[in-house]
């Protein structure tokens, strides 16, 4: 399948999965397609092979042509102009990112280009899965002291007001530097973060 069709099918798969209220892990369990592969498929970052396409169609209970129709490709159109979402303090859709409690903002907007998530970091040791965001990401410490762990770099110490712009596909995790909880703003491309 061409990259253009893979991207359209990936967007349709993501829409169908969300319509059913399934997580990436739910679809992975139902289809037998690995979680890391599903994330790339939904983001159009990998070519979609026939066997994987069939397994996903069976899990979603749709015909192949459903993923390739023009209406399935509507996710590629630009988002409407003059839209906004207000997120009040303490509000947002709850997110659990590898053991980090967070609140994602603007989740009611369709076809968001990026997702802001305010994270509460309380653990002093990284024991959960590494997180992977599609595309690039930005992290800014709002309060406290944070250690950013990754599978590519040595741990990075960040204090209040410090920030880092990074490749979100690099596995990363966050801990506090001491027993004082910290808060950070994570902005990542797309809508979902994979955990491995």
Protein Blocks (a to p, Z undefined) as FASTA:
>chain_A
ZZklmmmmmmmmmmmmmmnopafklmmmmnopafklmmmmmnopaccdfklmmmmmmmno
pafklmmgmklmmmmpccdehiacdddehiacdddeehiacddehklpghifbdcddddd
fbfbdfbdcdddehjaddddfbdjdddddfkbccddddehiacdddfkbccddddfblbd
cddddddehjbdcdZZ
